[in-house]
Amino acid sequence: MKSNKSAVRYAKALLELATEHNKIEQIEADMLQLLQVADEAHDFQVFLNSPLINIDKKVAVIKQIFKDFSQSTIDFLTLVTNNGRESVMLDIAKQFIAQLKAQRGIVPITIISAQKLEEGTKTAILTKVSAAISGTADVTEEIDPTLIGGFIVRMGDHQIDASVASQLKRLKQQIV
């Protein structure tokens, strides 16, 4: 996940606040809900990024939409908006979830393949990858037909590319 430096700092501050006030689960649920709303209502991201809507209106709408959130989360979202950082609010939420997973020892692993992997292949990949990580694997699978065959495994900042497409690309570079 590419990260905005300010989003990382805000997420870290929110995680510290959640830990300090013993509201980790509640704020985690709020951040997941925020991301779900943004995913389901694409206009929400446009709203956050719009320079035409003044900050007071944005704060009022955020408080109305997320009225069921904890007061700590509402205060935090208000602070972010008042500081003019509402355009990175979703990045903050993603970073919060990522930092919380890291704190819990959960390592996100993404397996990208040209087609759905058979269980045996997936298990073999996860066995090898699990030996290289310390913690629990949180696996997501993606399909990308442009890979032609093989797979790519992403774990944090590391990537293992065993795709046919990358092998063909390397072969082309060697020939040319």
QUIUR-V562486 format. One line per field, one symbol per residue. phi: phi as a letter, one per 30 degrees, with the letter a starting at -180 (. if undefined). burial: b if it has 24 or more other C-alpha atoms within 12 Angstrom, else e. A space follows every 10 residues. Layout:
phi = ???
burial = ???
This chain:
phi = .dbdeddddd dddddddddd chbedddddd dddedddddd cdddddeddd ddcddddddd dddddcdddd dddeddddee dddicddced dddddedddd ddddiccdbc ccbdbedded dddddddddd dccckcdccb cbcbdddiai abccbhccbc cccdeddddd dddddd
burial = eeeeeebbeb bbbbbeebee eeebebbbeb bbbbbeebee eeebbebbee eeeebeebbe ebbeebeebb ebbbebbbbb beeebbbbbb bbbbbbbbbb beeeeebbbb bbbeeebeee ebeebbeebe eeeeeebbee beeeeebeeb bbbbbbeeee bbbeeeeeee eeeeee
